[in-house]
Amino acid sequence: MKNAKTEGEIKAYSLSHFESKEDEKLGKLLTLPFAQPVSYLTVKEDPKDHDDYEKLKLAPCPFHLNEEELHNMLRHTAAETMAGWLVLKDGALKFNDEKVLAKNRKVVYDVLKKFAKSIFHSDVVGMSLPAKMHTCRSFTEKYADDLRSELYAFERAAKLSDPIERLKIVTIGVLSGFVHTLEMEKPLNPMLGETCQATLENGTKIYIEQISHHPPMTSFICYGPKESFKFYGRVNPTINFHGNNLDACGNNIATLVFKDGHKIYLEEFPYMKCNGILTGAVKINWKGQLVFSENRKKAVSRTFFDIGVKKSLFGSKDHTLEELEGMIYYPTKGAPIKSKAKRISEQTDVQEEICRLSGSWLKEILINDITYWTTEKPAPVLRYSPSPLPSDWRFREDAIWLRRNNYEMADRWKDAIEIRQRKDRKCRELAAKNAKQIVCQSFCLLQFIS
């Protein structure tokens, strides 16, 4: 494989392909001094020569992140995922990795300095967050990772024929994946058109694409082994700040279709509440409901998070924040799927109860007091495509530089990518505006002729 272009070649190419001032800004970012180019594929995994190792970290990478690197980034057990997290007495999760917290505090300081400079340059809107704030992963890849446990459960459900038993397995499968989604460091925001391809060890295929940059929207479609099921939908993540706290919601919309035509719909997804964003201890817990419906027997699966105090004739019981309770039932005909209830006792549309769910999303989940899942079960192995599309996230230069722990180069590429994103958005808006004007002019001309 040929080495990357030299500094002079890159500079000549960059400056000859820019027309606007925004392009000039992009060109300056990409033509800053580079290290001597070298292909990291020609360097051994554990080089004995220190000089080769330094080149490996600093040089521009002509290829993408390889499969072995990606596999080493994944966490396969609950113990690996929970590293750095502490379960408090009230059931909330506290992040106590001092190294990461110290890095984040430094990042906040850098952001404030960058914000101050942007004010004087009237460029606050276009300000880019530092690369240090992110992990070397994109949200498209992170979401493929998050889907592992539930997709494996869907394959088990596909082997069943009873719609209710399928609904049980699907509910448990999705709940079992919550513990594997924990991540303190923020993934990179996907570029428009960015993709991710992966497979599970059982043959399930995963395809993910970013279909909207602002607002961010990620689309996905997954096929089970021998097309035993199809799972598709989209994620439109939103973050709402409340002072020192925030609520992160995926706004997931998804449909699971089995080979025999049976369908299960994701109707509602819980949101994550995070306290201590600016000051104090960082704590998180899930709130809201996880709701599924199905088209055969019209049953509903409803799981409540953060259920609080449960009152009864024999007193009250304080539930910890990681505890959950749920029910699979036949609803009253015509009852709306949306509900403001915070626990089972407040749900008013239950015509016939089928079974009860209980347990903790951090420990074990039971149906009618029978254990269906525990954290001892590892997540399925995820493998990325050995021949990805050119739009794959692994080709992102900022992600590659982050993986090499070179934050300066990661920042340059991250800024360059975001400038290009903003320019492309302006072009699309202008094209839409011109198209609208053409339609209006054509309509007026037709009116005049008639």
Secondary structure, 3 states (H helix, E strand, C coil): CCCCCCHHHHHHHHHCCCCCHHHHHHHHHHCCCCCCCCCHHHCCCCCCCHHHHHHHHHCCCCCCCCHHHHHHHCCCCHHHHCCCEEECCCCCEEECCHHHHHHHHHHHHHHHHHHHHHHHCCCCCCCCCCHHHEEEEEHHHHHHHHCHHHHHHHHHHHCCCCHHHHHHHHHHHHHHCHHHHCCCCEEECCCCCCEEEEEECCCCEEEEEEEECCCCEEEEEEECHHHCEEEEEEECCEEEEECCEEEEECCCEEEEEECCCCEEEEEECCEEEEECCCCCCCEEEEEEEEEEEECCCCCEEEEEECCCEEEECCEEEECCCCEEEEEEEEECCCCCCCCCCCCHHHCCCEEEEEEEEEEECCCEEEECCEEEEECCCCCCCEEECCCCCCCEHHHCHHHHHHHCCCHHHHHHHHHHHHHHHHHHHHHHHHHHHHHHHHHHHHHHHHHHHC
